[in-house]
Amino acid sequence: MELTTDADDEVVSWIAVGTPPIYFGFGSMPLESPSDTVAMISAACTQLGERALICSGAADFNEIPQMANVKVVSAVNHAAVFPTCRAVVHHGGAGTTAAGMRAGVPMLILWIGAEQPIWAAQVKRLKVGSAQRFSSINQESLVAALRRILSSEYVTRAREVASQMTKPAESVTTAADLLEETASLGRLG
């Protein structure tokens, strides 16, 4: 998620010519109808006067028509792109959640399954965003959720939490140190 992608320069250029977009990404989660999802996102963002950057991930967005307020790419460097966005809307994977929190922008988790409701609950508990099940979302509820997380309360709180987050490399080093320390104590139990 911190690796460069083929679309990075194109995305940075697109972001630079307009207002900061709302990022939408669903990782490896399959979407029942990518075209309906993009249409709903576009309509909601149009209603709010926002632009949308959609990362297709595992979904097939090849047949989706281009829309003026929407840019669709297959992958982005989360660490580089998220801080330039107004908000991050995603599936609630652990890595994407952490990247969103580090970026200091509010997020909306539209969880699909697995452990995603756990991360969604943490985002709500920390008051850096909101969450709901993806299958329950529609244009009206998406607009309401985006309005809520774009409020100054969530923006301020997201920035506060971001200032407390550690960098990924530091987290890995700390985890490795703790593991080595535990291993040096010998077998537990």
C-alpha positions in Angstrom: 0.0 0.0 0.0 3.0 2.3 0.2 4.5 1.0 -3.1 4.3 3.2 -6.2 1.8 2.2 -8.8 1.5 2.9 -12.5 -1.3 5.3 -11.9 0.3 7.5 -9.3 1.5 10.3 -11.6 -1.9 10.4 -13.4 -3.8 10.4 -10.1 -1.6 13.2 -8.7 -2.2 15.3 -11.8 -6.0 14.7 -11.7 -6.2 15.6 -8.1 -4.2 18.8 -8.7 -6.6 20.2 -11.3 -9.6 20.2 -9.0 -10.9 20.0 -5.4 -9.6 17.2 -3.3 -11.6 14.0 -4.1 -13.2 11.4 -1.9 -11.4 8.1 -2.3 -13.4 4.9 -2.7 -11.8 1.5 -2.7 -12.9 -2.0 -2.0 -9.6 -3.9 -2.1 -9.9 -7.5 -3.0 -13.6 -7.6 -2.2 -15.9 -8.6 -5.1 -18.7 -6.2 -6.0 -21.9 -7.6 -7.3 -22.3 -4.7 -9.8 -19.3 -2.5 -10.3 -21.3 -0.3 -12.8 -24.1 0.3 -10.3 -21.6 1.0 -7.6 -19.8 3.6 -9.7 -23.1 5.2 -10.7 -24.2 5.4 -7.1 -20.8 6.9 -6.0 -20.9 9.4 -8.9 -24.5 10.5 -8.1 -23.8 10.9 -4.4 -20.7 12.9 -5.1 -22.5 15.1 -7.7 -25.2 15.7 -5.1 -22.5 16.8 -2.6 -20.4 18.8 -5.1 -17.5 16.4 -4.7 -15.2 14.4 -6.9 -14.5 10.7 -6.5 -11.3 8.7 -7.0 -12.3 5.1 -7.3 -9.7 2.3 -7.0 -11.2 -0.8 -8.7 -9.0 -3.3 -6.9 -10.2 -6.8 -7.7 -13.4 -5.6 -9.4 -13.8 -5.3 -13.2 -14.4 -1.6 -14.0 -13.4 -1.9 -17.7 -16.9 -1.4 -19.1 -17.7 1.6 -16.9 -18.3 4.9 -18.8 -16.1 7.9 -17.9 -17.9 10.5 -15.7 -16.8 14.1 -15.2 -16.5 13.9 -11.4 -15.1 10.4 -11.2 -11.6 8.9 -11.9 -11.2 5.2 -11.9 -7.8 3.5 -11.5 -6.8 0.0 -10.6 -4.4 0.8 -7.7 -2.9 3.7 -5.9 -0.2 4.3 -3.3 -2.4 4.8 -0.2 0.3 6.7 1.7 0.8 9.2 -1.1 -2.9 9.6 -2.2 -5.0 9.4 1.0 -3.6 12.6 2.6 -4.6 14.5 -0.6 -8.2 13.4 -0.3 -11.2 14.9 1.7 -12.2 11.4 3.0 -11.5 7.7 2.5 -14.3 5.3 1.8 -13.2 1.6 1.9 -14.0 -2.0 2.7 -12.4 -1.9 6.2 -9.3 -4.0 5.7 -6.7 -3.6 8.4 -4.1 -2.1 6.2 -6.4 0.4 4.5 -7.9 1.4 7.8 -4.4 2.1 9.2 -3.4 4.0 6.1 -6.6 6.1 6.3 -5.9 6.8 10.0 -2.3 7.8 9.2 -3.5 10.2 6.5 -5.5 12.2 8.9 -8.8 12.3 6.9 -12.1 11.0 8.0 -13.2 7.6 6.7 -16.4 5.7 6.0 -16.0 1.9 6.1 -18.5 0.0 3.9 -17.7 -3.4 5.2 -18.4 -6.6 3.3 -17.3 -9.4 5.6 -14.5 -11.2 7.4 -12.8 -9.0 10.1 -14.0 -5.8 8.5 -16.7 -5.1 11.1 -14.0 -5.1 13.8 -12.1 -2.3 12.1 -15.3 -0.5 11.4 -16.2 -0.6 15.1 -12.8 0.9 16.0 -13.2 3.7 13.5 -16.5 4.6 15.0 -15.2 4.2 18.6 -12.3 6.6 17.8 -14.7 9.0 16.1 -12.6 9.3 13.0 -15.4 8.1 10.8 -18.5 6.0 10.4 -19.4 2.5 9.1 -22.2 0.4 7.7 -22.5 -2.8 5.8 -21.9 -2.3 2.1 -25.0 -4.3 1.1 -27.2 -1.8 3.0 -25.9 1.3 1.3 -27.8 3.3 -1.3 -27.4 6.8 -2.7 -29.4 8.4 0.0 -27.6 6.7 2.9 -24.2 7.3 1.2 -24.9 11.0 0.9 -25.9 11.1 4.6 -22.8 9.2 5.7 -20.5 11.3 3.6 -22.1 14.5 5.0 -21.5 13.2 8.5 -17.9 12.3 8.1 -17.0 15.5 6.2 -18.2 17.6 9.2 -15.6 19.5 11.1 -15.9 17.2 14.1 -14.7 14.2 12.2 -12.1 16.1 10.2 -10.6 17.5 13.4 -10.6 14.1 15.2 -9.1 12.3 12.2 -6.1 14.8 12.3 -5.7 14.3 16.1 -5.6 10.5 15.7 -3.2 10.8 12.8 -0.7 12.7 14.9 -0.6 9.7 17.3 -0.1 7.0 14.7 3.3 5.4 14.2 4.9 5.0 10.8 4.7 1.4 9.3 8.4 0.8 9.4 8.5 1.8 13.1 5.6 -0.5 13.8 7.3 -3.4 12.1 10.6 -2.8 14.0 8.7 -2.6 17.3 6.8 -5.8 16.6 10.0 -7.6 15.6 11.8 -6.4 18.7 8.9 -7.6 20.9 8.9 -11.0 19.2 12.7 -11.4 19.6 12.4 -10.3 23.2 9.7 -12.8 23.9 11.6 -15.6 22.1 14.7 -14.8 24.1 12.8 -15.5 27.3 12.4 -19.1 26.3 9.3 -21.2 26.0 6.2 -19.8 27.7 3.7 -22.0 29.6 
